[in-house]
Amino acid sequence: MENVKAGAGPIRYGNPPDAAALLQRRLWGSDPVGWALFAEPHNALLFEAVLAAAGVGPGTNLLDVGCGTGAAMRLAHDRGASVAGVDVTPGLLAIAAQRLPDAELWCGDLSELPFPDGGFDAVVGINAFQFAGDPRAALVEAARVTKPAAS
Amino acid sequence: MFAEPQRCESTAIHLAMAALSPPARDADHAPYALSAPGNLEAAMTAAGLELSGAGEVPLSWHYATVADAVRGLLSSAGATRAVEDVGEQAVRATVEGALAPFAAVDGSVTMRNVFRWVAARRLR
């Protein structure tokens, strides 16, 4: 996992992040492999609880806001969901791209999601919104891209 | 997200690392920014969402060795902030010291935390 292997899916880039988001990119990007191996796995039960609460299952079109290295997306994929993720830190996304070569991955600000209104059956942000440059704006964006009457 | 800081043993590590940076940098990394009861719910409601559920998940952060715990914790944003201010060696020593109360005789480390989730629906 130290390097991005051939076969990893592409990472797309949205509009340039603002200063607050760039700060988070720097702070979260020091050791993506360490995060993937020695930090993120501790939260697996939380990921499962959130995916269950969001009703993620076969055919769900899911967006993970602040997806990090893709651990929750991997679990959602295993449930049969179609997954997309956004994160501001390229190093974390590079690992997500290895784990989920077919996922739609975007690098950018959580406060400006590159998706149309109502495009996802479910949107999750797990231990993520409080780290957005503007948490409340990120929640508004998450709501915007969620299909009406969906979780 | 994290439940209230007093319900998370890893708060001790967060506070130890945060103390290495000047107060002016407190807002750069604020893991408990939405953790007070009702804060996340209010933000989601303000975003136009209708709350539909909530719950808590106890998580045991268990590391086989102190070295694993240090690697994991130093990969976090709070550690990076501290490293920027005092250097990695000082942060590593601080984290190792703060982990001592959570280390077992077999060398493993366990911290018990509580996380909260809130579900909501977009009505229109």
HADDOCK unambig.tbl for C-alpha pairs under 7 A between the chains (distance, minus, plus):
assign (segid A and resid 27 and name CA) (segid B and resid 77 and name CA) 4.43 0.50 0.50
assign (segid A and resid 27 and name CA) (segid B and resid 80 and name CA) 5.34 0.50 0.50
assign (segid A and resid 27 and name CA) (segid B and resid 81 and name CA) 6.29 0.50 0.50
assign (segid A and resid 28 and name CA) (segid B and resid 76 and name CA) 6.01 0.50 0.50
assign (segid A and resid 28 and name CA) (segid B and resid 77 and name CA) 4.76 0.50 0.50
assign (segid A and resid 30 and name CA) (segid B and resid 75 and name CA) 6.13 0.50 0.50
assign (segid A and resid 30 and name CA) (segid B and resid 80 and name CA) 6.62 0.50 0.50
assign (segid A and resid 31 and name CA) (segid B and resid 75 and name CA) 4.96 0.50 0.50
assign (segid A and resid 32 and name CA) (segid B and resid 75 and name CA) 6.84 0.50 0.50
assign (segid A and resid 34 and name CA) (segid B and resid 71 and name CA) 5.94 0.50 0.50
assign (segid A and resid 34 and name CA) (segid B and resid 72 and name CA) 5.49 0.50 0.50
assign (segid A and resid 34 and name CA) (segid B and resid 75 and name CA) 5.69 0.50 0.50
assign (segid A and resid 35 and name CA) (segid B and resid 72 and name CA) 5.65 0.50 0.50
assign (segid A and resid 35 and name CA) (segid B and resid 75 and name CA) 5.30 0.50 0.50
assign (segid A and resid 35 and name CA) (segid B and resid 76 and name CA) 6.98 0.50 0.50
assign (segid A and resid 38 and name CA) (segid B and resid 68 and name CA) 6.29 0.50 0.50
assign (segid A and resid 38 and name CA) (segid B and resid 69 and name CA) 6.94 0.50 0.50
assign (segid A and resid 38 and name CA) (segid B and resid 71 and name CA) 6.65 0.50 0.50
assign (segid A and resid 38 and name CA) (segid B and resid 72 and name CA) 4.37 0.50 0.50
assign (segid A and resid 39 and name CA) (segid B and resid 72 and name CA) 4.71 0.50 0.50
assign (segid A and resid 39 and name CA) (segid B and resid 73 and name CA) 6.84 0.50 0.50
assign (segid A and resid 42 and name CA) (segid B and resid 61 and name CA) 5.33 0.50 0.50
assign (segid A and resid 43 and name CA) (segid B and resid 59 and name CA) 6.71 0.50 0.50
assign (segid A and resid 46 and name CA) (segid B and resid 57 and name CA) 6.02 0.50 0.50
assign (segid A and resid 50 and name CA) (segid B and resid 117 and name CA) 6.76 0.50 0.50
assign (segid A and resid 53 and name CA) (segid B and resid 119 and name CA) 6.86 0.50 0.50
assign (segid A and resid 54 and name CA) (segid B and resid 119 and name CA) 6.98 0.50 0.50
assign (segid A and resid 126 and name CA) (segid B and resid 1 and name CA) 6.44 0.50 0.50
assign (segid A and resid 127 and name CA) (segid B and resid 1 and name CA) 4.24 0.50 0.50
assign (segid A and resid 130 and name CA) (segid B and resid 31 and name CA) 6.27 0.50 0.50
assign (segid A and resid 130 and name CA) (segid B and resid 33 and name CA) 5.80 0.50 0.50
assign (segid A and resid 130 and name CA) (segid B and resid 34 and name CA) 6.03 0.50 0.50
assign (segid A and resid 131 and name CA) (segid B and resid 31 and name CA) 6.81 0.50 0.50
assign (segid A and resid 136 and name CA) (segid B and resid 43 and name CA) 6.11 0.50 0.50
assign (segid A and resid 139 and name CA) (segid B and resid 44 and name CA) 6.43 0.50 0.50
assign (segid A and resid 139 and name CA) (segid B and resid 47 and name CA) 6.08 0.50 0.50
assign (segid A and resid 140 and name CA) (segid B and resid 47 and name CA) 4.63 0.50 0.50
assign (segid A and resid 143 and name CA) (segid B and resid 47 and name CA) 6.67 0.50 0.50
assign (segid A and resid 143 and name CA) (segid B and resid 49 and name CA) 6.78 0.50 0.50
assign (segid A and resid 143 and name CA) (segid B and resid 122 and name CA) 6.37 0.50 0.50
assign (segid A and resid 146 and name CA) (segid B and resid 122 and name CA) 6.76 0.50 0.50
assign (segid A and resid 147 and name CA) (segid B and resid 122 and name CA) 6.96 0.50 0.50
assign (segid A and resid 148 and name CA) (segid B and resid 122 and name CA) 4.71 0.50 0.50
assign (segid A and resid 148 and name CA) (segid B and resid 123 and name CA) 5.07 0.50 0.50
assign (segid A and resid 148 and name CA) (segid B and resid 124 and name CA) 4.98 0.50 0.50
assign (segid A and resid 149 and name CA) (segid B and resid 121 and name CA) 5.40 0.50 0.50
assign (segid A and resid 149 and name CA) (segid B and resid 122 and name CA) 5.08 0.50 0.50
assign (segid A and resid 149 and name CA) (segid B and resid 123 and name CA) 4.79 0.50 0.50
assign (segid A and resid 149 and name CA) (segid B and resid 124 and name CA) 6.96 0.50 0.50
assign (segid A and resid 150 and name CA) (segid B and resid 121 and name CA) 5.25 0.50 0.50
assign (segid A and resid 150 and name CA) (segid B and resid 122 and name CA) 6.11 0.50 0.50
assign (segid A and resid 151 and name CA) (segid B and resid 119 and name CA) 6.45 0.50 0.50
assign (segid A and resid 151 and name CA) (segid B and resid 120 and name CA) 5.35 0.50 0.50
assign (segid A and resid 151 and name CA) (segid B and resid 121 and name CA) 4.46 0.50 0.50
assign (segid A and resid 151 and name CA) (segid B and resid 122 and name CA) 6.97 0.50 0.50
